Amino acid sequence: MAAPTLQQPSYLLANLKADATTKTLLQRCQDLVKIIDEYPAKELHLIFPWLVESVFGSLDGIIAGWNLRLLHSRSNEYNIVMEFLNPSGPMMNLVYKLQAEEYKYEIPVNYLPCFPPGQHGSSTDSAYFVLVDNYLKYFLPSEGSVPPSPFSDSRGSVTAPSPRYLHVSFAGYGVHSPSLLKHHIFHQPSVNADPAAQEIWRSETLLQMFVEIWLHHYSLEMYQKLQSPQVKLALLQYRLSMSSMPCQPHAPPGSGTLHTYQEPFSPTEEHVLVVRLLVKHLHAFSNSLKPEQLSSSPSAHSHTHTSPLEEFKRVVVQRFVQQKLYLFLQHCFGHWPLDASFRAVLETWLSYIQPWRYTGEKTNPQQEQNRTSFVQENLLMYTKLFQVFLNRTMRTDLVNAKNALMVFRVAKVFAQPNLADMIQKGEQLFLEPEHVLHHRQPRGYLTPSQGGSYLSSRQRVMTDMVFRVKSHVYALEGQDCQYKQMFGTELRAAVMKLIQIIAQAGHTAKRISDHSNEVAANNSFLSWFGMGSSDTNTTFPGAEQEESGECLKKTHEFLDRALENLCQIFKLNQGQLSQLISNLGSSQDDGNSKQLPDCIQGDNGLILTDLGRRQIISGLRRFEIHYQGDPELQPIRSYENALLVRLFYKISSLVNNRFGGHMNALCSRPDFLGRLGRHYLSEQETTTKLKQSPMTQRTLERNRQPRLSLRPLASYRTILLLLLFYVFGALLSFGPVSSTLLILTGGFLYGLMMTLFGDKLKTH
């Protein structure tokens, strides 16, 4: 495009739309750069909504956008997109240019970059993730300050937009949902007095947008339906009930209409990964707070000058993320499938509860105190979510190495030095009785220099700690919450049960490993001929096909170390652990694994109990699955020749159809000939009676009718034995006919002996 001349905005927009179908992405971006640089905001504000649609796609699906989620560095367009959408690139320059003129835009949340369901292929190295990381580092820097806006007023700084000119509504979890850009963490008499305060509002706005996009449960339209005070109150009650019962939600009295307003919320794995990216960066951002400001008390801090960015670091996690992330994780814990994809949710949780991982400095006493404060102010993130994870784990197949790894990861994190003591101390502070708290509180907070005592100062600190913990719990769970202690009797009993389940899973993994090794040792090169194991019912529930012996070794290692860490967390000695494992009793016996899972008899058959489900999941017991249909129509085995199986089936069918009546008459005779016919023409009954699946009496009777079966001749084992017999006969100068007669004679004599003496042999 040539150097643009002043023209009508509609004409400019029409040209851009026309170029979108004829020009390459590089050419379009180059044209946009020139337009953004040379046109005034008055001509640019009409193309901004179209540009947003062009980049992120339109709601109606007509405009696909630039596919940021699927664009990787291997693509030729990657660098073009990254340069244009960079925090200091042309797109943001356009935003600054329009913001300086205070133009008003109403952009639905759906227009912003989110995660459409049902699409896969994105990863953490896509343009979307890289741009998110760049924007976080740019507007929430761990070092230095936020770069100034390129469009400044005469004093060298840009002022925050006036609330009356901006209207951006987002749905959130909070009791109130303030509009973005209206409320800031700074309350200075004159914003212009501190240029840094004029710049920090951009960081706050970006963070609020990210939080609302990734951690909200409602669309903009649904949010508008929830603006009445009555619905807001009922919604708050419903959320609190969801917080207290994440796995079995129930609607509190008077909130039946909330199901009308609530929309399905199913975050994808990549959705959770980008939330984890946000959590990790916010911890690094918050931990970059200067040590002298980190150690100052809130009261002292209010009387000293602190830069707005440093103050933002101090409050960013608790004020902007904690509540929404807590409810987001609870929802994921309660609704995520019981498979290995839960690892993304798990690591997001573990990243949040370990902010000390995202600081490069060594541990010192002050950081230890900050760690204690974080645990106390986020108590539910540790205790409540641990309880929900415990509930999930008891319903998970721990023989799977990936699931065993998740249990080990959680146990390892909570077994960190002093963490369990910090959590227990936080619980004690929350359970501090109110009347004791008021009794301890001094009438006035005086420093020793003002005539106070050090005891009163300590009491004040104690009161502040109790207040922080209680405020945190009540804000997330409500004033009437029923708190369950992580180290209380009820949860301790659940942990004991988990330890038994882990021990059972470890025993099952060992049994599977030993069985696999035994089968591998018994099989030889003759297995190709069917001489090896032909048992098709030797697999165990809980063992995936890709789980090799190496995976089972990892399962052993993960579960053993998880047991060690759980014993450390809940202070169990080796004797208590041995007693728990020994209480498994006969369930640890290999012979017992052949029993049916625990069931009760129902009207329509057996019904599994909770114990039976756990036995199946852990692989301790199983239902024996055997083929109960027509034996001639079983799937062709690996030790059978498929061509011969089909050929012999056709021959057998012709013979049975032609002489079926004669066979029935022969096998119905009570004399010796009838017994001999039943030996050759009837299916041999097994000594063990298995519980059969529902089958019609007609089908059972048809399968039991006398008939000729030539299928055993299609086995490679039988073919090999016959071949060896003919070779041996040739060595003894027997011809093929003579060898065939000898084989038939031997088979007849064997059947004759079994008919005469078979019953006696069975009794012995």
TAPE-V162060 format. One record per residue. N is the residue number from 1. RES is the residue in one letter. OMEGA is omega in radians with two decimals (NA if undefined). Layout:
# TAPE-V162060
N;RES;OMEGA
N;RES;OMEGA
This chain:
# TAPE-V162060
1;M;3.11
2;A;3.14
3;A;-3.02
4;P;3.03
5;T;-3.09
6;L;-3.13
7;Q;-3.11
8;Q;-3.14
9;P;-3.14
10;S;3.11
11;Y;3.09
12;L;3.14
13;L;3.12
14;A;3.10
15;N;3.14
16;L;3.11
17;K;3.11
18;A;3.14
19;D;-3.09
20;A;-3.11
21;T;-3.05
22;T;-3.06
23;K;3.09
24;T;3.14
25;L;3.13
26;L;3.14
27;Q;3.14
28;R;3.13
29;C;3.10
30;Q;3.10
31;D;-3.13
32;L;3.11
33;V;3.12
34;K;-3.12
35;I;-3.12
36;I;-3.12
37;D;-2.92
38;E;-3.12
39;Y;3.05
40;P;-3.10
41;A;-3.12
42;K;3.13
43;E;-3.05
44;L;-2.97
45;H;3.13
46;L;-3.13
47;I;-3.08
48;F;3.11
49;P;3.10
50;W;-3.13
51;L;3.10
52;V;3.09
53;E;-3.12
54;S;-3.10
55;V;-2.99
56;F;-3.13
57;G;-3.12
58;S;-3.11
59;L;-3.10
60;D;3.09
61;G;-3.14
62;I;3.11
63;I;-3.06
64;A;-3.08
65;G;-3.06
66;W;3.08
67;N;-3.10
68;L;-3.11
69;R;-3.07
70;L;-3.10
71;L;-3.10
72;H;-3.08
73;S;3.11
74;R;-3.11
75;S;3.13
76;N;-3.08
77;E;-3.05
78;Y;-3.09
79;N;3.12
80;I;-3.13
81;V;-3.10
82;M;3.14
83;E;-3.10
84;F;-3.07
85;L;3.13
86;N;-3.13
87;P;3.09
88;S;-3.08
89;G;-3.06
90;P;-3.11
91;M;3.13
92;M;3.04
93;N;3.07
94;L;3.12
95;V;3.13
96;Y;-3.11
97;K;3.11
98;L;-3.14
99;Q;-3.14
100;A;3.11
101;E;3.08
102;E;3.06
103;Y;-3.07
104;K;3.09
105;Y;3.02
106;E;-3.05
107;I;3.10
108;P;3.13
109;V;-3.09
110;N;3.13
111;Y;-3.08
112;L;-3.07
113;P;3.11
114;C;-3.05
115;F;3.12
116;P;3.14
117;P;3.08
118;G;3.12
119;Q;-3.10
120;H;3.08
121;G;3.13
122;S;3.12
123;S;-3.05
124;T;3.05
125;D;3.10
126;S;-3.14
127;A;-3.13
128;Y;-3.12
129;F;-3.13
130;V;3.11
131;L;3.09
132;V;3.13
133;D;3.13
134;N;-3.14
135;Y;3.11
136;L;-3.14
137;K;-3.10
138;Y;-3.05
139;F;3.06
140;L;-3.02
141;P;3.06
142;S;3.10
143;E;-3.14
144;G;-3.10
145;S;3.12
146;V;3.11
147;P;-3.12
148;P;3.10
149;S;3.12
150;P;3.13
151;F;-3.03
152;S;3.07
153;D;-3.06
154;S;-3.13
155;R;3.06
156;G;3.13
157;S;3.13
158;V;-3.12
159;T;3.09
160;A;-3.09
161;P;3.11
162;S;-3.09
163;P;-3.05
164;R;-3.13
165;Y;-3.10
166;L;3.12
167;H;3.12
168;V;-3.09
169;S;3.09
170;F;3.09
171;A;3.14
172;G;-3.12
173;Y;-2.97
174;G;3.08
175;V;3.03
176;H;-3.10
177;S;-3.12
178;P;3.09
179;S;3.08
180;L;3.07
181;L;-3.12
182;K;-3.07
183;H;3.12
184;H;-3.13
185;I;-3.08
186;F;-3.13
187;H;-3.12
188;Q;-3.14
189;P;-3.11
190;S;-3.14
191;V;-3.11
192;N;-3.12
193;A;-3.12
194;D;-3.12
195;P;-3.14
196;A;3.13
197;A;3.12
198;Q;-3.11
199;E;-3.00
200;I;-3.13
201;W;3.10
202;R;3.11
203;S;3.13
204;E;-3.13
205;T;3.13
206;L;-3.12
207;L;3.12
208;Q;3.12
209;M;3.13
210;F;-3.12
211;V;-3.12
212;E;3.14
213;I;-2.97
214;W;-3.03
215;L;3.13
216;H;-3.12
217;H;-3.00
218;Y;3.04
219;S;3.14
220;L;3.13
221;E;3.12
222;M;3.12
223;Y;3.14
224;Q;3.10
225;K;-3.05
226;L;-3.05
227;Q;-3.14
228;S;-3.12
229;P;-3.12
230;Q;3.14
231;V;3.11
232;K;-3.14
233;L;3.12
234;A;3.12
235;L;3.10
236;L;3.12
237;Q;-3.14
238;Y;3.12
239;R;3.13
240;L;3.09
241;S;3.08
242;M;3.14
243;S;-3.09
244;S;-3.13
245;M;-3.02
246;P;-3.06
247;C;-3.14
248;Q;-3.07
249;P;3.06
250;H;-3.12
251;A;3.11
252;P;-3.13
253;P;3.08
254;G;-3.10
255;S;-3.12
256;G;-3.11
257;T;-3.09
258;L;3.11
259;H;3.07
260;T;-3.05
261;Y;-3.05
262;Q;3.12
263;E;3.08
264;P;-3.12
265;F;-3.10
266;S;3.13
267;P;3.11
268;T;-3.13
269;E;3.13
270;E;3.02
271;H;-3.14
272;V;-3.13
273;L;3.13
274;V;3.03
275;V;3.10
276;R;3.07
277;L;3.10
278;L;-3.12
279;V;-3.12
280;K;-3.13
281;H;-3.14
282;L;3.08
283;H;3.10
284;A;3.11
285;F;-3.13
286;S;-3.13
287;N;3.09
288;S;3.08
289;L;-3.08
290;K;-3.06
291;P;-3.10
292;E;3.10
293;Q;3.11
294;L;-3.07
295;S;-3.11
296;S;3.13
297;S;3.14
298;P;-3.12
299;S;3.10
300;A;-3.12
301;H;-3.10
302;S;-3.12
303;H;3.12
304;T;-3.11
305;H;3.08
306;T;-3.13
307;S;3.14
308;P;3.14
309;L;3.11
310;E;3.09
311;E;3.09
312;F;3.10
313;K;-3.07
314;R;-2.98
315;V;-2.92
316;V;-3.05
317;V;-3.06
318;Q;-2.99
319;R;-2.99
320;F;-2.91
321;V;-2.89
322;Q;-3.04
323;Q;-3.11
324;K;3.13
325;L;3.12
326;Y;3.14
327;L;3.09
328;F;-3.14
329;L;3.09
330;Q;3.13
331;H;3.14
332;C;3.13
333;F;-3.06
334;G;-3.02
335;H;-3.09
336;W;3.10
337;P;-3.12
338;L;3.12
339;D;-3.03
340;A;3.11
341;S;3.09
342;F;-3.12
343;R;3.14
344;A;3.10
345;V;-3.11
346;L;-3.10
347;E;3.04
348;T;3.10
349;W;-3.11
350;L;3.08
351;S;-3.12
352;Y;-3.05
353;I;3.07
354;Q;-3.13
355;P;-3.12
356;W;3.09
357;R;-3.00
358;Y;3.02
359;T;-3.06
360;G;-3.07
361;E;3.10
362;K;-3.10
363;T;3.06
364;N;-3.10
365;P;-3.14
366;Q;3.10
367;Q;3.07
368;E;3.08
369;Q;3.10
370;N;3.09
371;R;3.11
372;T;3.13
373;S;3.14
374;F;3.13
375;V;-3.13
376;Q;-3.12
377;E;3.09
378;N;-3.00
379;L;-3.10
380;L;3.09
381;M;3.12
382;Y;-2.96
383;T;-3.06
384;K;-3.14
385;L;3.03
386;F;3.11
387;Q;3.12
388;V;3.08
389;F;3.10
390;L;3.11
391;N;3.09
392;R;-3.03
393;T;-3.14
394;M;3.12
395;R;-3.06
396;T;3.08
397;D;-3.09
398;L;3.02
399;V;3.05
400;N;-3.06
401;A;-3.13
402;K;3.10
403;N;3.08
404;A;3.11
405;L;-3.13
406;M;3.09
407;V;3.11
408;F;-3.13
409;R;-3.13
410;V;-3.14
411;A;3.13
412;K;-3.13
413;V;-3.09
414;F;3.10
415;A;3.10
416;Q;-3.07
417;P;3.04
418;N;-3.09
419;L;3.12
420;A;3.11
421;D;3.10
422;M;3.13
423;I;3.14
424;Q;3.09
425;K;3.10
426;G;3.10
427;E;3.10
428;Q;3.10
429;L;3.14
430;F;-3.11
431;L;3.09
432;E;-3.11
433;P;-3.10
434;E;-3.09
435;H;3.07
436;V;3.12
437;L;3.14
438;H;3.13
439;H;-3.12
440;R;-3.03
441;Q;3.13
442;P;-3.13
443;R;-3.14
444;G;3.13
445;Y;-3.12
446;L;3.05
447;T;3.12
448;P;3.13
449;S;3.14
450;Q;3.12
451;G;3.10
452;G;-3.14
453;S;3.07
454;Y;3.10
455;L;3.13
456;S;3.08
457;S;3.11
458;R;3.09
459;Q;3.13
460;R;3.11
461;V;3.13
462;M;3.13
463;T;3.11
464;D;3.14
465;M;3.11
466;V;-3.13
467;F;-3.13
468;R;-3.10
469;V;-3.14
470;K;3.13
471;S;3.13
472;H;-3.08
473;V;-3.11
474;Y;-3.14
475;A;-3.10
476;L;-3.04
477;E;-3.12
478;G;-3.08
479;Q;-3.08
480;D;-3.10
481;C;3.07
482;Q;-3.02
483;Y;3.07
484;K;-3.09
485;Q;3.11
486;M;3.14
487;F;3.10
488;G;-3.07
489;T;-3.07
490;E;-3.12
491;L;3.10
492;R;3.09
493;A;3.09
494;A;3.11
495;V;3.09
496;M;3.12
497;K;3.10
498;L;3.12
499;I;3.09
500;Q;3.12
501;I;3.10
502;I;3.12
503;A;3.10
504;Q;3.13
505;A;3.09
506;G;3.10
507;H;3.12
508;T;3.11
509;A;3.12
510;K;3.13
511;R;3.10
512;I;-3.14
513;S;3.13
514;D;3.13
515;H;3.13
516;S;3.12
517;N;3.13
518;E;3.12
519;V;3.14
520;A;-3.14
521;A;-3.11
522;N;-3.12
523;N;3.11
524;S;-3.14
525;F;3.11
526;L;3.13
527;S;3.09
528;W;3.10
529;F;3.13
530;G;-3.13
531;M;3.11
532;G;-3.11
533;S;3.12
534;S;3.14
535;D;-3.13
536;T;-3.11
537;N;-3.09
538;T;3.11
539;T;-3.11
540;F;3.03
541;P;3.10
542;G;3.14
543;A;3.12
544;E;-3.08
545;Q;-3.09
546;E;-3.12
547;E;3.11
548;S;3.11
549;G;3.12
550;E;3.11
551;C;3.13
552;L;3.04
553;K;3.09
554;K;3.09
555;T;3.09
556;H;-3.08
557;E;-3.12
558;F;-3.09
559;L;3.12
560;D;3.14
561;R;3.06
562;A;3.09
563;L;3.12
564;E;-3.11
565;N;3.09
566;L;3.08
567;C;3.10
568;Q;-3.11
569;I;-3.05
570;F;3.00
571;K;3.06
572;L;3.11
573;N;-3.07
574;Q;3.11
575;G;3.10
576;Q;3.11
577;L;3.13
578;S;3.13
579;Q;3.11
580;L;-3.11
581;I;3.13
582;S;3.12
583;N;3.09
584;L;3.03
585;G;-3.04
586;S;3.14
587;S;3.09
588;Q;-3.08
589;D;3.14
590;D;3.13
591;G;-3.13
592;N;-3.13
593;S;3.13
594;K;3.09
595;Q;3.10
596;L;3.03
597;P;-3.11
598;D;-3.08
599;C;2.97
600;I;-3.10
601;Q;3.10
602;G;-3.13
603;D;-3.09
604;N;3.13
605;G;-3.10
606;L;3.11
607;I;-3.14
608;L;2.98
609;T;3.09
610;D;3.10
611;L;3.12
612;G;3.11
613;R;3.12
614;R;3.12
615;Q;3.12
616;I;-3.12
617;I;-3.11
618;S;3.09
619;G;-3.12
620;L;3.13
621;R;-3.12
622;R;2.99
623;F;3.10
624;E;-3.10
625;I;3.12
626;H;3.12
627;Y;-3.09
628;Q;3.13
629;G;3.13
630;D;-3.11
631;P;-3.13
632;E;-3.07
633;L;3.07
634;Q;3.07
635;P;-3.13
636;I;-3.09
637;R;3.13
638;S;-3.13
639;Y;3.12
640;E;3.06
641;N;-3.02
642;A;-3.12
643;L;-3.13
644;L;3.12
645;V;-3.13
646;R;-3.14
647;L;-3.13
648;F;3.11
649;Y;3.12
650;K;3.13
651;I;-3.14
652;S;-3.13
653;S;3.11
654;L;-3.14
655;V;-3.11
656;N;3.11
657;N;-3.10
658;R;-3.03
659;F;-3.11
660;G;3.14
661;G;3.12
662;H;3.11
663;M;3.12
664;N;3.14
665;A;-3.14
666;L;-3.08
667;C;3.13
668;S;-3.12
669;R;-3.12
670;P;-3.05
671;D;-3.08
672;F;-3.14
673;L;3.10
674;G;3.11
675;R;3.12
676;L;3.10
677;G;3.12
678;R;3.12
679;H;-3.08
680;Y;-2.96
681;L;-3.12
682;S;3.11
683;E;-3.14
684;Q;3.14
685;E;3.11
686;T;-3.13
687;T;-3.13
688;T;3.10
689;K;-3.13
690;L;3.04
691;K;-3.05
692;Q;3.04
693;S;-3.10
694;P;3.08
695;M;-3.14
696;T;3.14
697;Q;-3.13
698;R;3.14
699;T;3.14
700;L;-3.13
701;E;-3.14
702;R;-3.14
703;N;-3.10
704;R;-3.13
705;Q;3.12
706;P;3.13
707;R;3.12
708;L;3.10
709;S;3.11
710;L;-3.06
711;R;3.11
712;P;3.14
713;L;-3.14
714;A;3.13
715;S;3.10
716;Y;3.12
717;R;3.13
718;T;3.13
719;I;3.13
720;L;3.13
721;L;3.11
722;L;3.12
723;L;3.11
724;L;-3.14
725;F;3.11
726;Y;3.09
727;V;3.12
728;F;3.09
729;G;3.12
730;A;3.10
731;L;3.12
732;L;3.09
733;S;3.03
734;F;3.09
735;G;-3.14
736;P;-3.13
737;V;3.13
738;S;3.12
739;S;3.12
740;T;3.12
741;L;3.11
742;L;3.13
743;I;3.14
744;L;3.12
745;T;3.12
746;G;3.11
747;G;3.13
748;F;3.13
749;L;3.10
750;Y;3.11
751;G;3.12
752;L;3.13
753;M;3.13
754;M;3.11
755;T;-3.10
756;L;-3.00
757;F;-3.08
758;G;-3.12
759;D;3.13
760;K;3.13
761;L;3.13
762;K;3.14
763;T;3.11
764;H;NA
